[in-house]
Every structure is written in structure tokens, then in C-alpha cells.
Amino acid sequence: MVKYTQKGKMAPKGYSKIQSNYTFLLGDLEPTSICFALFQEHLFDQNDIEKVTSKAGTKEQNNQILTILLERSGHNSYEKFIDVLKNLNYDHAVEILESECSDDSDESGFIEFNEGRKEKQEKKSSLARFKEAILHRGTPNVAFKAKDADITRLKQEREAKIRESKRLESKARDEEIARLKQEQESKRLSKVIDELQETQKKQWKQIIDYEAMLNSTPSMERNTESIKCNQCLHTVAHGSDLLNIPGVGALEKSTVTVFGAEGVLKQKFINETDDIFDVYTTSKADIKVTSNRIGHPKYVWYDIGYDWSYMHCKGKECKNQIGWKYQKNGDTPFYGLIDANVTD
């Protein structure tokens, strides 16, 4: 930390400019920010800050600040004071101070407000000399009115700049938010489109696979080898009735030679009670049908929307489950035969 030392009075030129605008500076500055900025510039020390903050009002605090600046902040303190004003955006104050052509007056115009630092009579004399110096500069009313008008104009310009800056910042922020929302919505829509396209691809693949299977029926279509119930040997269908219909929920698919036919599609499925079945499909079946229902969505074996029914052997007193009958919207049905429950 830099140790503060008293450096004497401000240079006469800067002293005169501050003296000439003393009343304006008393009312225009915000003392707390000025005080701590001067502290950072090593013009003030901790004692100076305490002296300033101990004063009751804004003008009293500003008076203390100006007193310290003028009397013991050093020869070059005016230039540092101007830098502080610029850094704190007191552009109007800088403009007034820098545009003033100081009369070569001495510090006779300086007003000392601090109680205890000077005697009461000395304060009155200083005030009188200050008023006299102002009167020598021209007609008081005209001078003060002109200066007040400049101050008002500069304040209005600064406020207008601040409002415009805030407006532009708000506009830029709103535009950025709108851009981010649009980008987010675009990504969401792109993701939805990709999902729809992927779903459509899967659906088309299922259709193509289905058509391919229909077009590749097992060989030996005229084969008359029987497919029988493995309990009572009732004839359920024939090898020529076999029809390859691919399922969407099959765990495994393979082609086998069975019931005198080659290239027969054998599919492995699991139901909602975790029972596993190997199934063949046929276009015909001599069976009994019971309990129509729609399959559980999680365990759809064929295309969604098929009604399915249990089918049992029609043999006398035989209750063996042969498989299931599938039908969709009144279309031609097909039949799923359980491999373990049929034989040749």
C-alpha cells in the first residue's frame, strides 16, 4: 500500500478553475464515489475519507473533498481530479472546468465550511472575498443564469445518452433472446422431423419386408403333408397352407424345412407372462376360435391393430391350444401355429 503524505496546495491554474466553479461542484458531485476514486489515485488517505463521511449532507461532504484537494493534495492534483471525473462519467463537469478561462485570482475566493479549522471571522472574510471575485467577473445574474443553463443542458444530454444506451442494450438483449428461442425451436423441429423420418423409414421397411415375405412363400406349395395336433393328431392344416408373415415383435427369425416345405419362416415370440413360443403362420386352419381380443401394445407380434383369438384343436374332447387367429378390420385372417403343439 502506498503511504499517503501531504503534498501541499494545488497548482494555481487548477486551483482557480475549481474555485470559479465551486458552487456548481458542491451540488453536482456524488461524494461517496468521488471520495473513494480519489483514494484509489492516492490523493486521499483513510483520515480524509473519515473526514468526508463524517459530514451530514452532500454539499458539506463535497466541500470537504474540495477543501482537501485544494489545500493539501499536491501540485498536480487537478489533473488527477479531472481523470477521476472522466472515469466516473462526469463529462459535463469536465467540460465546464476545462472550458473555463480562469482569472488569475488567488485563493481569496475559496469558501471554507469546516467548523474548527478556521475562526468564524476568517470564514466570513473568505466568503466576502469570494462574492467580490464573482461580481468582478460580470453581472451576477447573467453569469449564473448562463451557467445554470449550461449545466441543465449538459445534464439533459447526459440523461439522454444514458436512456439511449439502456434502450440499445435492452434491444440487443431482446434480439439475442429472440435469436436463441428461434434457434432452440429450430433444433426442436429438426429433431421431431428426424424422428418422424426415422419412424417412416421403419414403417416402410416393415412393409417391404412384409411384401418380400409374402412373395417368397415356402416351396412345395402343392405339398399335402398334414400339420396335426400333437395330442389327438387332428389335422389342423397342410404344408401347402404355410405362409410367411413376418412379425414386428419377433425375438428371432429363421427359415427351416418343415411339413415337407422348404424356406418356412419360424419366429420366436414372448408374451406378457414371459412365455416363449416358436410360431409358423398359415393361410388356413381347421380349429376352434375363442375369446377375441386386441393384443397388449408391449407384446404386439404382428402389425398393430390386429385382433387376435385363441384357437384350440377341434378334435373330440381335445383342448390343446394350437395357436392364435389374427385378423385386422375384417381382412382375410391368418393363423399362428405353435411349433411345440403341432406335428406332421
C-alpha positions, -999 to +999 in steps of 0.1 A: +000+000+000+013+035-009+018+057+022-001+089+019+018+122+026+006+157+025+018+174-007+007+210-004-017+231-024-030+225-059-013+244-088-027+279-092-043+273-126-063+242-114-070+259-081-086+289-099-108+266-121-122+247-092-126+280-072-145+295-101-169+266-103-171+258-066-208+263-062-216+241-092-193+213-079-208+214-045-242+205-059-233+182-088-209+156-074-218+123-057-194+125-028-190+088-019-178+077-054-156+108-058-140+102-024-131+066-030-119+073-065-095+099-051-084+074-025-075+050-053-055+077-070-035+082-037-048+118-033-068+108-002-059+087+028-081+069+053-083+100+075-096+121+046-123+095+039-134+096+075-135+134+075-157+134+044-181+107+055-185+124+089-202+153+073-240+154+073-251+164+038-240+161+002-228+197-001-209+195+032-192+163+021-183+178-013-170+209+004-147+187+025-135+169-006-127+201-025-110+216+006-086+186+008-080+187-029-072+224-030-052+227+002-031+195+006-033+170-023-003+183-042+007+204-072-007+181-098-039+171-081-061+190-106-051+167-135-058+136-114-092+151-103-101+156-139-092+119-147-114+108-118-143+129-131-139+113-166-137+078-152-170+084-133-187+099-164-189+134-151-185+147-187-204+179-181-183+188-151-151+181-171-164+203-199-172+232-176-139+230-158-118+227-190-137+254-209-134+279-181-108+306-186-097+313-151-089+348-139-055+350-123-072+353-089-057+339-058-074+317-033-093+346-019-125+332-035-123+299-016-150+292+009-141+273+040-171+254+055-153+233+080-161+241+116-129+243+138-104+246+110-107+284+108-120+310+130-155+323+124-143+357+113-119+342+088-148+323+072-169+354+068-139+373+052-133+344+028-169+344+018-170+381+012-139+379-010-154+351-029-185+371-036-164+401-046-144+380-071-176+367-087-190+402-090-158+413-108-164+387-135-196+403-147-232+408-139-240+381-113-275+373-125-265+370-162-234+349-153-253+325-130-282+322-154-259+313-183-240+288-162-272+272-149-285+269-185-252+251-195-255+228-165-291+220-173-283+213-209-253+191-201-274+171-176-302+166-201-277+155-227-261+130-203-295+117-193-305+113-229-273+094-236-279+071-207-315+065-218-304+057-254-276+034-241-301+015-220-326+013-249-299-001-272-288-026-245-324-037-240-330-040-277-298-060-282-308-083-252-343-088-266-329-096-301-304-121-286-332-138-266-354-140-297-325-155-317-318-181-290-355-190-288-357-193-326-325-215-327-339-237-299-373-241-317-354-249-350-334-276-332-366-290-317-384-291-350-354-306-367-353-334-340-391-340-345-387-342-382-357-366-378-378-388-355-407-388-379-385-397-408-369-425-388-403-438-379-414-436-415-383-455-426-390-483-401-426-485-413-416-486-449-390-513-441-417-534-423-440-530-454-411-540-477-402-569-455-438-580-453-442-579-491-410-597-496-421-625-473-454-627-490-437-630-523-413-657-510-438-683-499-424-717-490-416-742-518-437-773-524-470-752-524-489-783-536-475-804-507-503-822-490-484-832-459-506-827-429-499-804-399-516-822-369-524-816-333-496-833-313-522-847-288-551-861-308-535-860-343-564-840-357-554-824-390-551-787-384-536-776-418-513-788-446-478-779-458-494-761-487-511-737-463-479-724-449-474-686-455-445-665-443-458-634-425-430-615-406-438-603-371-427-569-358-420-582-323-401-614-331-371-622-309-356-644-335-364-653-372-351-682-392-361-703-422-365-740-419-377-771-438-408-785-421-440-803-430-425-811-464-418-775-473-385-755-475-380-719-466-406-718-439-404-688-417-400-697-380-403-669-355-398-667-317-421-645-296-426-637-259-460-628-243-469-606-214-464-635-189-429-642-203-439-674-221-418-680-253-433-696-284-419-707-318-446-699-344-454-708-380-480-689-400-506-704-423-534-691-445-559-718-434-565-738-402-592-762-390-596-750-354-620-737-328-617-699-320-623-684-286-621-651-268-614-623-294-592-595-281-566-570-290-530-578-280-512-559-253-493-530-270-460-540-255-463-576-269-476-570-304-463-598-325-476-586-358-488-552-371-506-530-345-544-532-348-547-569-353-574-586-333-563-620-321-581-650-307-570-682-290-576-712-313-579-748-300-579-782-316-613-793-330-606-829-321-631-847-300-625-839-263-592-823-272-585-789-257-549-785-269-541-748-279-529-749-314-521-711-316-539-679-325-560-664-352-552-629-365-575-606-383-574-568-390-605-548-398-624-577-414-595-586-438-586-622-446-572-638-415-541-658-410-531-682-383-501-686-360-493-723-351-473-731-320-444-754-331-444-773-298-482-781-301-482-795-337-466-824-355-465-840-390 
